Amino acid sequence: MGWACAAAGTPGMTISLQMRYHRPVPLRTPLRVHAQVTGAENRKISVAGSIATEEDPSTLLVAAGGIFVSPDPARARALFPSLRGT
């Protein structure tokens, strides 16, 4: 979910993360992990995520929601030097 923030151009740090397991997550099974930014207000970024198996991507195993905070641009450059344009 942090990568979704960075990919959207607003790298951030987690301040809240909620996860709900709908089904067991199998071991040694390829997984499909999805995350997207769902909103932003000032420095707070809302992100939704999910996990499913690659074999059955329509069956939700885990749903997640998180709030991230984006540091000011100078601090972001120091914290995330590998990201360009921050």
C-alpha positions in Angstrom: 0.0 0.0 0.0 3.0 2.3 0.6 4.1 1.5 -3.0 0.7 2.7 -4.2 1.3 6.0 -2.5 4.7 6.3 -4.1 3.4 5.3 -7.5 0.7 8.0 -7.3 3.5 10.5 -6.7 2.8 11.0 -2.9 5.2 8.8 -0.9 4.0 8.4 2.6 4.4 6.7 5.9 1.7 4.5 7.5 -0.2 6.0 10.4 -3.1 3.6 10.4 -3.6 0.1 8.9 -6.6 -2.2 9.2 -6.7 -5.7 7.8 -9.5 -8.2 7.7 -8.9 -11.8 6.9 -11.8 -13.3 5.0 -10.2 -16.7 4.3 -6.9 -18.3 5.3 -3.9 -17.2 3.2 -2.2 -20.4 1.8 1.5 -21.0 2.1 3.7 -21.5 -1.0 1.0 -20.2 -3.3 1.4 -17.3 -5.7 -0.6 -14.4 -4.5 -2.1 -11.3 -6.2 -1.7 -8.2 -4.1 -3.5 -5.1 -5.2 -3.5 -1.5 -3.7 -4.8 1.8 -4.9 -5.0 5.3 -3.5 -8.7 6.1 -2.8 -8.4 9.7 -1.7 -6.3 12.4 -0.2 -6.9 15.3 2.1 -4.0 17.7 2.8 -1.1 15.4 3.7 -3.3 12.3 4.5 -3.6 9.7 1.8 -6.2 6.9 2.0 -5.3 3.5 0.4 -7.3 0.3 -0.1 -5.7 -3.0 -0.7 -6.5 -6.7 -1.1 -4.9 -10.1 -1.4 -6.1 -13.1 -3.4 -4.4 -16.1 -5.0 -3.3 -15.8 -8.6 -5.3 -19.0 -9.4 -8.5 -17.5 -8.1 -8.2 -13.6 -8.1 -11.9 -13.1 -7.6 -11.9 -14.7 -4.2 -10.8 -12.2 -1.6 -8.5 -13.5 1.1 -7.6 -10.2 2.8 -9.0 -6.7 2.6 -7.1 -3.7 4.0 -7.4 0.0 4.4 -4.8 2.4 5.5 -4.0 6.0 6.1 -0.6 7.4 5.1 0.9 10.8 5.8 3.1 12.5 3.2 6.0 14.4 4.6 6.9 17.8 3.3 8.9 17.6 0.0 12.4 18.2 1.6 11.7 15.5 4.2 10.3 13.2 1.5 13.6 13.5 -0.5 15.6 12.6 2.6 13.4 9.6 3.5 12.8 8.3 -0.1 16.0 9.2 -2.0 15.3 6.5 -4.7 12.0 8.2 -5.7 12.3 10.8 -8.4 10.3 14.0 -8.4 9.6 14.0 -4.6 
